[in-house]
């Protein structure tokens, strides 16, 4: 079972105000990688009293405590996603901003092969592919 952001906050001792709880629930329900403005638009539909400053502070808190991670994909605002156990890479559509998460065993093997070739043990990597959807 995958823990929600709300559950991760509780297990890490992060105090959850009602506004933080709403932000955590909206982030957990997101299937994309929202930026702060997108997140603010979503949470303000639930509670109009949540300010954008509260969203910024909460996102920063969640990032600092290792609950979410920040991505700075080319040409755009910082985007956030929940930290989960499984590794994945990203394919970013440079026109629409759509982000596709994927795992490809051939790429994983090739990365290890390249590290081996140069005498390294691979300990981590981040792969971002940028493209335009074919017509």
C-alpha positions in Angstrom: 0.0 0.0 0.0 1.3 3.4 -1.0 1.3 6.1 1.8 -0.5 9.3 1.0 1.3 12.7 1.7 -1.0 13.1 4.7 0.2 9.8 6.1 3.8 10.6 5.4 3.4 13.9 7.2 2.0 12.1 10.3 4.8 9.5 10.3 7.5 12.3 10.0 5.9 14.4 12.7 4.9 17.2 10.4 2.0 19.2 12.0 -1.0 19.2 9.7 -3.3 22.2 10.0 -6.6 21.9 8.1 -5.1 24.0 5.2 -2.0 21.8 5.0 -4.2 18.7 5.1 -6.1 20.0 2.1 -2.9 20.8 0.2 -1.6 17.3 1.1 -4.8 15.6 -0.1 -4.8 17.6 -3.4 -1.1 16.7 -4.0 -1.8 13.0 -3.3 -4.7 13.0 -5.7 -2.7 14.7 -8.5 -1.8 12.5 -11.4 0.4 15.2 -12.9 3.3 17.2 -11.6 1.7 20.5 -10.5 3.5 23.8 -10.1 2.5 26.0 -7.1 0.0 28.1 -9.2 -1.8 24.9 -10.4 -1.8 23.5 -6.9 -3.2 26.8 -5.5 -6.0 26.8 -8.1 -7.0 23.3 -7.1 -6.9 23.9 -3.3 -8.7 27.2 -3.5 -11.7 25.4 -5.1 -11.9 23.5 -1.8 -11.1 26.3 0.6 -11.0 29.9 -0.7 -9.2 31.0 2.5 -6.0 29.2 1.5 -3.6 31.8 0.2 -0.9 31.3 -2.4 1.7 32.1 0.3 0.3 29.2 2.4 0.7 26.9 -0.6 4.3 28.0 -1.2 5.2 27.5 2.5 3.5 24.1 2.6 5.2 22.9 -0.5 8.6 24.1 0.8 7.9 22.3 4.1 6.9 19.1 2.3 10.0 19.3 0.2 12.3 20.0 3.1 11.0 17.0 5.0 11.4 14.6 2.0 7.7 14.1 1.3 7.7 15.6 -2.1 10.4 16.4 -4.7 11.0 19.4 -6.8 11.6 19.1 -10.6 12.9 22.0 -12.6 12.2 20.9 -16.1 13.5 23.1 -18.9 11.5 26.2 -19.9 9.0 26.1 -17.1 8.1 26.6 -13.4 9.2 24.2 -10.7 6.9 21.2 -10.6 6.4 18.9 -7.7 5.6 15.2 -7.2 5.2 12.9 -4.2 8.3 10.9 -3.4 7.5 7.2 -3.9 9.6 4.1 -3.6 9.8 3.2 -7.3 12.3 4.9 -9.6 11.0 6.4 -12.9 12.1 8.8 -15.6 10.3 11.6 -17.3 9.3 12.4 -20.9 8.3 16.1 -21.2 6.2 17.5 -24.1 7.8 20.9 -24.7 4.7 22.3 -26.3 1.9 21.1 -24.0 4.0 20.7 -20.8 2.6 17.1 -20.4 4.9 14.9 -18.3 4.9 11.2 -18.8 6.5 9.0 -16.2 8.1 5.8 -17.4 10.4 2.9 -16.6 12.5 1.3 -19.3 14.6 -1.7 -18.4 16.8 -1.3 -21.6 17.7 2.3 -20.5 18.4 1.1 -16.9 20.8 -1.6 -18.3 22.5 0.8 -20.7 23.1 3.3 -17.9 24.8 0.6 -15.8 26.8 -0.5 -18.9 28.0 3.0 -19.4 29.0 3.4 -15.7 30.8 0.0 -15.9 32.7 1.1 -19.0 34.1 4.1 -17.3 34.9 2.2 -14.1 32.0 3.4 -11.9 29.3 1.9 -9.8 26.1 3.7 -10.6 24.4 5.0 -7.4 21.7 7.3 -8.8 20.5 9.0 -12.0 17.9 11.3 -13.3 16.7 11.1 -16.9 14.6 13.7 -18.5 13.6 13.4 -22.2 12.1 16.4 -24.0 10.1 16.0 -27.1 7.1 17.0 -29.3 4.2 14.6 -29.8 4.2 13.1 -33.3 1.2 14.0 -35.5 
